[in-house]
């Protein structure tokens, strides 16, 4: 039965049996004797004790576990024998050059200006730190300070090189008694308290191996190829994630703190979106929705490139996941509300008789163009024009207007105006339709129709339109002015001629008894269009007489 001893090793408490304690004590005394109390010997012993304490900590599963002699033997195999470090300085230099291991990325706090990231990257890449600092400055200026966000992120994710082993890892040097002593001698006043936690058994075994077999060399080659491909993928993920994060951050800053969506005093984003949700809420939802996945993409790239990258922790991951799911729910609600705002279509109608001061023999139909065309403050939004009227009011203008001409059963002409809009319900659609402004005038024997509609900008864009119907008594002679294009005439208006839509204003027309508008002065060549449409079998046994005003067909 062995006695158990409580020991304090580098401020860590362990239960160790008596045989293991004696061997560990002898081992440390032998190291002290080998150092001969030279410069920095106390710091070297402190580092070695700290490293041994870390290795003990790896082996125990709970606080009551006892360190055994076999545990001490395994620790000594990792740290090496005291005589292993007694080498000539020149031999040490040659050995170190041939036994460099892969570097790890740390923040070099001894050569830092802000956080030591540039100095740590310089060690990792093997370049002068000032080149890295210059690159940071250029990228920060090129992204309008966006790379500051990446720098702050790296401050939390890249650990700093505190211990001697971490500083050796940062430079790609192996960690054993000799390298610990050499590092302490090189920086006597800056030696740290413990050595990096790592799997040094595999590294030591690899360095002590004098040669590799052929198959080992082949395996190492392919391992290098796959690792290189992985590093390239990691760098690509870092670039993509970083660019999206920086762009989103700059975009949210520009939109949130400037009048990016206000031009000439007109908040056109409020007019375009339909949910009435605050702009800041929309920005936050969009930012979380886009940036959280790309943050994890950036983090994945960093984990691939930097093997010793700090974990952001389970709580942080779950928090980000919860925020992202909340953003998805918020975006879904806003999207559904946006879609339903166009679900229903409603209209309001008004009919007015047209009274003329004097009897008319010819009714002229004309139109008036919008006075807001070609204004410098105009902004096109979803087919409409956002502008400012003469009184300084923000209004929406659209030319979604058509009119039809039909036969009236009264002796007095009349005009029916139908205003149409969309909304989340029939009631809302009708209310928005009522807010549409449309005008016309009766001047002498002329009906002057607006070929545009207007409304207040807060009425929002809901595919508003106006359809007008002119009811004309039969036998009324009609003429269209040259600035009135048939493109505004709806398909419900029936002409007896198949003319080009822009040719209507060239002729005089008359409302027929059947509701078809007949041409009074169309030339013969226009009438021939109708003749060509008569079926061939009817033409073969008919005699057709044509004059300038009518067509007469009689059987043989």
VEXDO-843274 format. One record per residue (C-alpha): residue in three letters; x, y, z. Coordinates in steps of 0.1 Angstrom, whole numbers, plus 5000, padded with zeros to 4 digits. Layout:
VEXDO-843274
ALAXYZ...
***
This chain:
VEXDO-843274
UNK500050005000UNK501550334989UNK501250665007UNK499550954988UNK501051304988UNK499451634979UNK501651854958UNK501452204945UNK502852214910UNK502652554891UNK499752654914UNK497852334905UNK497052074933UNK497551704926UNK497251374945UNK500451174937UNK501650844952UNK504950824971UNK506950644944UNK505750874917UNK506551174939UNK510151054945UNK510750994908UNK509351334898UNK511351504925UNK514551334913UNK513751434877UNK513351804886UNK516451804908UNK518451654879UNK517251924856UNK518252194882UNK521652034885UNK522052024847UNK521252394845UNK524052474871UNK522052774883UNK522852964851UNK521053274838UNK517353224837UNK517452874853UNK514652964877UNK512353064848UNK513252754829UNK512352534859UNK509052724863UNK508152674827UNK508952304829UNK506952264861UNK504052444844UNK504252214814UNK504351904836UNK501252034855UNK499452074822UNK500251724812UNK499051584845UNK495851784841UNK495251604808UNK495551264824UNK493351294854UNK489551254850UNK488551394884UNK490051574913UNK490351264934UNK492451064909UNK496050984920UNK499151034898UNK501050714895UNK504650624886UNK503650524851UNK502050864846UNK505351034856UNK507250804832UNK505050914803UNK505551274812UNK509351234813UNK509151064778UNK507451374765UNK509751634782UNK512951444776UNK515851354799UNK517951624815UNK521051524795UNK519051554763UNK519451934763UNK523151934770UNK524352004735UNK526852224720UNK525352554708UNK526352494672UNK524852144673UNK521752304687UNK521452544658UNK521852274632UNK519352044650UNK516852324653UNK516952414616UNK516152064607UNK513452014632UNK511152304627UNK507452214629UNK504352374614UNK503552724628UNK500452824646UNK498753154645UNK498853364676UNK498753734685UNK502353854693UNK501654074723UNK505354154727UNK505554334694UNK502054464693UNK500854814683UNK497154744689UNK496354384694UNK499454194680UNK497454044651UNK499754184624UNK502954074642UNK501353724647UNK500453704611UNK503953804601UNK505353514620UNK502853274605UNK503553404569UNK507253454574UNK507253824564UNK508054154580UNK505254274603UNK505154614586UNK504054464554UNK501054314572UNK500254634589UNK500454824556UNK497954564541UNK495554624570UNK495655004564UNK495054964527UNK492154724532UNK490654944559UNK490655244537UNK489455054506UNK486454924526UNK485555254543UNK486755124577UNK484954794572UNK488054584579UNK488054724614UNK485154484621UNK487354194609UNK490154314631UNK487954324662UNK486653984654UNK490153834651UNK491053994685UNK488453754701UNK489153454679UNK493053444677UNK494653364711UNK497653554722UNK501053394727UNK501453404765UNK503553104773UNK506953004761UNK505552714742UNK503052934725UNK505753164714UNK507752874701UNK504752744683UNK504253084668UNK507753064652UNK507352694643UNK509952564668UNK509552234687UNK509052244724UNK511352054747UNK513752134775UNK516452274752UNK514052504733UNK512552624766UNK515952704780UNK516952884748UNK513753084747UNK514153194783UNK517753304777UNK516753504746UNK513953684765UNK514953664801UNK512653934813UNK509553824794UNK509453454801UNK505853334808UNK504453094834UNK503652784815UNK504052604782UNK501552544754UNK499252244758UNK499852024728UNK500451664718UNK504151664719UNK504551284720UNK503751264683UNK505951564675UNK508851434696UNK508551094680UNK508551254645UNK511551464652UNK513551174667UNK512850964636UNK515950974614UNK514250884582UNK510950804566UNK509950504546UNK509050544510UNK505350494518UNK505550754546UNK506951004521UNK504150934496UNK501550974524UNK503151294535UNK503051424500UNK499351354495UNK498651484530UNK500351814521UNK498351834489UNK495051784507UNK495952024534UNK496952284508UNK493552244491UNK491852274524UNK493752594532UNK492752744498UNK489152664505UNK489452814539UNK490953134525UNK488153144499UNK485553114527UNK487253384547UNK487153624517UNK483553554509UNK482353574544UNK484453884551UNK483354074520UNK479654004528UNK479954104564UNK481854424556UNK479454514528UNK476354444550UNK477954654578UNK478654944555UNK475254914539UNK473354914572UNK475455214584UNK474755414553UNK471055334553UNK470655364591UNK472555684597UNK472055874564UNK469155974542UNK469955704516UNK466355654508UNK465356024510UNK465956214477UNK464856574474UNK463056534507UNK461056234494UNK461155914515UNK460455674486UNK461255364507UNK458155434528UNK456155454496UNK457455134481UNK457154904511UNK453654824523UNK453954674559UNK454355004578UNK457154834597UNK459955074609UNK462955104586UNK465355024615UNK463454694621UNK463654594584UNK467454674584UNK468054464615UNK466154164602UNK467954184568UNK471354224585UNK470753924608UNK469353714580UNK472353774557UNK475253824581UNK474853534605UNK475253254579UNK478253434564UNK479753484598UNK479753114603UNK481153074568UNK483953314578UNK484453124611UNK484652794593UNK487352934570UNK489253054600UNK488952714616UNK490352554585UNK493252794582UNK494052854619UNK494252514636UNK494352664671UNK491552904667UNK489452974698UNK485952844698UNK483253104701UNK481452884726UNK478252684725UNK476252974741UNK477353214714UNK476552964687UNK473052894700UNK472453264705UNK473353344669UNK471153054657UNK468253184677UNK468653534663UNK468853394628UNK465653194633UNK463953504647UNK465053694616UNK463653424594UNK460253444612UNK460253824611UNK461153824573UNK458353564567UNK455753774585UNK456754094567UNK456853904533UNK453453764538UNK452054104548UNK453754264518UNK452154004495UNK448654024510UNK448654404505UNK448154344468UNK445654054472UNK442354244467UNK441254474440UNK438554744445UNK437155044426UNK434955344430UNK432755494402UNK431355824394UNK429155934364UNK428556294354UNK426656444325UNK428556664301UNK426756994296UNK427757224267UNK426857594266UNK425857574229UNK424557304207UNK427357114190UNK427556954156UNK430956804162UNK432356674195UNK436156704198UNK437856454222UNK441256574234UNK443656494262UNK446056674284UNK449556544292UNK450956554327UNK452556884337UNK455056684359UNK456956514331UNK460656574328UNK461056734362UNK464556704377UNK463256584411UNK461256304395UNK461955944408UNK460555634391UNK459255374415UNK457555054403UNK456155224372UNK454955544390UNK456655884392UNK457356034427UNK457556414424UNK456556744441UNK453656954429UNK453657334427UNK452557364463UNK455457154476UNK453356844483UNK454856504476UNK452656324451UNK452656014429UNK451856044392UNK450955764367UNK449755754332UNK447855424337UNK444655574320UNK442455444293UNK438955554280UNK436255384260UNK433555544238UNK430155384238UNK426655474226UNK424555664250UNK420755594253UNK420255954265UNK420356274244UNK423056414266UNK426756294267UNK428056164300UNK431356054314UNK431855764338UNK435155754358UNK436255434374UNK439255454399UNK440855124406UNK443455014433UNK444754714452UNK444854654489UNK444954394517UNK441154394517UNK438254524496UNK437654804520UNK441354914519UNK441454884481UNK438355104477UNK439655364502UNK442955384483UNK440955414450UNK438955704464UNK442255884471UNK443155884434UNK442756224418UNK441656254382UNK440356544362UNK438656654330UNK437256974314UNK434557074290UNK435657364269UNK433257474242UNK432657164221UNK435756994234UNK436056724261UNK439656754276UNK440556444294UNK443656404317UNK445756114305UNK447356084339UNK446256044375UNK447756174408UNK447556104445UNK449256174477UNK452555994483UNK451255834515UNK448555654495UNK451455424485UNK451855234453UNK449054974448UNK448754954410UNK446255244409UNK444655314375UNK441755504360UNK439355384333UNK436855644318UNK433855574296UNK432355844273UNK428755774265UNK427955954232UNK424455984217UNK423955824183UNK424556034151UNK427056254171UNK430056344149UNK433356294166UNK436856414160UNK440056344179UNK442756604182UNK446256534169UNK447756514204UNK445356244214UNK446655894206UNK444455594202UNK446755414226UNK444655564254UNK441455424239UNK440355094254UNK439554774234UNK435854814242UNK435655104217UNK434454974183UNK435555134150UNK434355024116UNK437855064102UNK440954864109UNK443355154112UNK446655204129UNK446055324164UNK447755654157UNK445655724126UNK442355774143UNK442856154147UNK443256194109UNK439556124101UNK436056234111UNK433755974128UNK430155934137UNK428455724164UNK426255464147UNK422955324158UNK424654994166UNK427255164188UNK430055124162UNK431955444154UNK431855484116UNK434455674095UNK432955954074UNK435956044053UNK438155744051UNK439755694016UNK438855403993UNK442155224000UNK441155204036UNK437755064027UNK439454794005UNK440754644037UNK437254534045UNK436654404010UNK439654174012UNK438154014043UNK435053894026UNK435053524022UNK436253393988UNK433053193982UNK430853503988UNK432953713965UNK432753463937UNK428953493934UNK428453863944UNK428754203928UNK430454463949UNK430054833943UNK432355073963UNK432155443967UNK433855673992UNK431255634019UNK429655294017UNK429854934004UNK427054773986UNK426954403981UNK424254233958UNK423753873946UNK423953783909
***
